[in-house]
Amino acid sequence: MASHRISTFGVKPPVFRGPILWLGAASFEPRCVGSAQVLRGKLPAAVIIDYATRIEPAVEGERRRAKYRAAIQACAVSWEVLRIGSYQFGSIFGVLNELHARPCDPDTELVIDVTCITKIHAVAVALWLVSQTRFRVVHLAYSRPSEYRTTRRHVWGKGKWVETVVAPFDFAASHDGRGVRGLFLLGHEGDRLRLAADALSAESGVAVVAKASRQELRIASEAQNAWFLRTAERRGVKTVALDFFAVEKMLLIARELALEAVADSARIVLYPLGPKPLVLGAALALASVARHFAWYSYPIPLAYDLNVTGGWAETRWASVRPSATT
């Protein structure tokens, strides 16, 4: 089957050889505008996702979302806004498939800004990437905030969740098999990880801890996930530390674990609670080599904190291409 590789997220934008089609989500976070502003002046078309998510406080949240949506529109010659659900594979797949079928210049290059799409949709993007044939290369953009705020206020057990979604990558996924292998991507929401792990328990696997350069993220992540890390060895889970943007290494780790699961006819479950670049790398590997064995477990929040981040520090770029067949 075809395998895919993703380059490390770098600060230098790609060299575009054709017209650019930009896809990203408007948000209450200012960083959602990042890549569009970098491309301002050479962005002919933009497709803006507008999620129907709940923000607290609501009035100010909607005001900010409208402000940043307009800022993205101002960066493109033409644009369209699509209101879609936040946690269904089908909603983002419909958008991506429509872009895939849309008549356009054959040299058009697609940019998917993953900064403010949901992590479930990041997994869906990875699944779509391994099957799309329209674009010879797809560029990914991710904008890091200048300040993380929620980590300073986060208190264990205070998160509010609607439900935990446990679902296969696709409808042909294996429901049986010999056991469950887990790929745990740890962030700063340890109680959310506990919900995800309890919803679908893995007997063994790999836990990836992001090595964040910002002290507040590192401290919050270590404190929130201490309960899991203390018991990881007993659970049969190996712990690996990776840089926030080390997607190539993430791809290799996930691919090796996925191939082991396939060999044992076991399900492999992604717990996508770490940094989004690592989520993309992990999901791309699973979608490439273990699509019919891959699942995910993800608690859906009741509402988003308006002040989760502040500012926009930088935009990083990566590209996804098919590699050798396996």
Secondary structure, DSSP 8 states (H G I E B T S, - for coil): -EEEEE---BSS-----S-EEEEEEE-SSGGGGHHHHHTTTS--EEEEEEE---EESHHHHHHHHHHHHHHHHTTSSEEEEEEE-SS-HHHHHHHHHHHHHS---TT-EEEEE-SSS-HHHHHHHHHHHTT--S-S-EEEEEEE-SEE-HHHH--TT---EEEEEEEESSTT--S-SS-EEEEEEE-S-HHHHHHHHHHS--SEEEEEEEE-SSHHHHHHHHHHTHHHHHHTTTTTEEEEEEETT-HHHHHHHHHHHHHHHHHTT-EEEEEE-S-HHHHHHHHHHHHHH-GGGEEEEEEEES-EETTSEES--EEEEEEEEEEEE-
